[in-house]
Amino acid sequence: MLLFSLNGLAKCEGSDSGTIDNRISDQKKSEKKVKRTAEKAVDRNPTNLSGALRINGISIREFDFPQQASSWGIGFSEGLAKIVVGGKSGFIDRNGQIVIKPQFKRAGCFSNGLAVVEINDKWGYINRQGNIAIPANFDAADNFSEDLALVKVGELWGFIDNSGEFAIAPKFERAESFSEGFAAVSFYDKEYVWTTHKRENGKWVENFIDKTGKMKFASNFDGIYQKYNGGMALVGRNIGYNDGVIVENYFIDTDGREVWKLNSWYLTSFSDNLLIVAVSRDEKTNRDKYSFIDRTGSRVTEKAYDNLEAFSEGLAVARINDIEGYIDKTGEFVIAPQFFSAGRFSEGLAPVWKDDQSGFIDKLGNWKIKLTFNSSESFSEGRAAIETTFGSEFSYIDKTGKFIWKPTK
């Protein structure tokens, strides 16, 4: 089994069907939990003069109901950013002006000039004016990636173009967004005959498709763990059976040729052409140690760390003895470990937390913005989303630390 770190994913990139389903499910569970809590904790005098429901003296409008189930879609993309007010999603421009009023139950970010939104438990897309561009006829949907968007009809997944027409009909049980012209898909092969151990015929198989829906390789894989990045993808094949299926994982090129075998149970996606892997285990703490390798599978440095995050702008967060700093590609610390928590660099700044202070530092480790926030997103298009208190809606700041937009109650 492989374990992946998701830190450092690009803004507004496409996702995969499992992540989309889980995201929608988690948000619905969060809403139900908040609602049940509200119903159980309503004061005997349930309304105030404004008519707002109150829970233990707190207005339901101030209770995250369900304002911030996740940060999905938060951040600027194509000049617009999602805001959440009173549980409804809308969009602002870079000046903090509301250009699409909060009205959607959920929303993603803008890509290809469109943003995915939820309307009456169905999903569709709006344009930059807030008008419906693709009707909400889908059971789930994702952001556009390489001009196509992954959508769900019933229990099957397919891909639509900017007009809302199916470029690839919904026929896959699982699928992932396009990357470098190809998308990973999964389906159940009823004709497969097991030969390595006693089981019924049929199994899940995986392959890649092109933008016409044609299968890329004649032979299927037993697992696809990483989509194409820099002409390489990570796949797995079952090679035997011994008290369980034995799987071999390796990177392939665009012709399906094996490039090199992976010998780590943990990895990130490539970032700055480097991959984080587990390399050893500390006997005292029984915790894994991490380092990074290049696109040939070669170890870049012999140094190992308690934790590593993906490289961004030439630097990566590394943890030693429960404190974090930043290393360069040689593995040397360029910003000494000193932070309780640290985030990735974007546009020259990174969010950090230290001694009950939070804010953003530059690549020399100097404080550039000092704020008090609970969580944040990295800068995108000169703006960053921050959550000032736990469970609050996101606000946006510019690179001087000035608030360009705050939610109002």
Secondary structure, DSSP 8 states (H G I E B T S, - for coil): --EE--TT--TT---BHHHHHHHHHHHHHHHHHHHHHHHHHEEEEEE-TT--EEETTEEGGGS-SSTTS--TT-SEETTEEEEEETTEEEEE-TTS-EEEEEEESEEEEEETTEEEEEETTEEEEE-TTS-EEEEEEESEEEEEETTEEEEEETTEEEEE-TTS-EEEEEEESEEB--BTTBEEEEEEETT----SSS--S-EEEEEEE-TTS-BS-SS-BSEEEEEEETTEEEEEEEEEESSSEEEEEEEE-TT--EEEE---SEE---BTTBEEEEEEEETTTTEEEEEEE-TTS-BS-S--BSEE---BTTBEEEEETTEEEEE-TTS-EEEEEEESEE---BTTBEEEEETTEEEEE-TTS-EEEEE--SEE---BTTBEEEESSTT---EEE-TTS-EEE----
